[in-house]
Amino acid sequence: MSKEVVQAQSVYGSSDIADTLEIQESTLRKYCLLLEKVGYEFLKNEHGHRAFFDHDVIVLRKMISLKSSADMTLEEAAKSVVAWKNGNDITVSDTEEKRYITRYNDLLEEFKSFQEQQMNFNKELIQEIRNQQEYIEDRLEQRDRLLMQSMRETLETRKEIAAASEKKWWHFWK
């Protein structure tokens, strides 16, 4: 690279990159060491402090993305990122591929089991709601019957009281 290109690029410190990536500086250091272990080079000053360029930020974001979204160890993510950065195809060994397939199948079985449990839970919940609705309807019907019975008894009592009052009044005039 020419000096003009290097001067045009932004250079960041560890704390800036840690803030940008929303990780701790110690985590950034750990990621950098892993990347360096598999062949990635960061610019360092005479004291060994790293300077970060935009392309380093992209590499670190890619590593964070891989380790977060895939079933990979940090070391595998670092190797994959370096291979990606270098334009190489990422090859996965047969044992790694078998491990990924096994993990995928395990997760698929776990999901199917969870899905079955959820279906059973939903069926039980629906039945409980139906039972509750029947109970509510029965209680409302019972309440309405008792209310109507009470109203009839009250009306009958009032009629009897009125009839008794009327008889007393007629007896008084006789």
C-alpha positions, 0 to 999 in steps of 0.5 A: 500500500502507498503511504497516501492510502494508509493515511486515508484509512481511519485507525482506531484504538482498542477501546473504540473498537470494543465500544463499536462491537459492544464487547469488553476490551478483554473480550476483544483482546481474546478474539485478537489473540485467537485470530493471530494464532490462526494467522491474522495480523494486526498492526502493532506499535513498538509497545505491542499495542494493536491499531485497528483499521476498518477491515479489522472491524469487519473481520471481528464483526464476522467472527462475532457473527459466526460464533453467535449464529453457528454451532462453532467454537471460537477457534473454529470461527477464527479459522473460518474468518481468516480463511474467508478474509484470505479468499480461501474456501472453508473446508470442514473435516469429516469429523467436524461435518459429522459433529455438525450433522449430529448436532443438527439432528439432535436439535431437530429431535429436541425441537420435535419433542418440544413441538409435541409437548407444546401440542399436548399442552395446548390440547390440555389448555383448550380442554381446561378452557372448555371445562371452565366455560361449561362450569361458568354456564352451569353456574349462571344457569343455576343463579338465574333459576334461583333468582327467578325462584326468589322473585316468584316467592317474593311476588307470592308473599306480596300477594298473600300480604296484600290479600291478608290486608284486604281481608282485615279491612273488610272485616273492620267494616263488617 
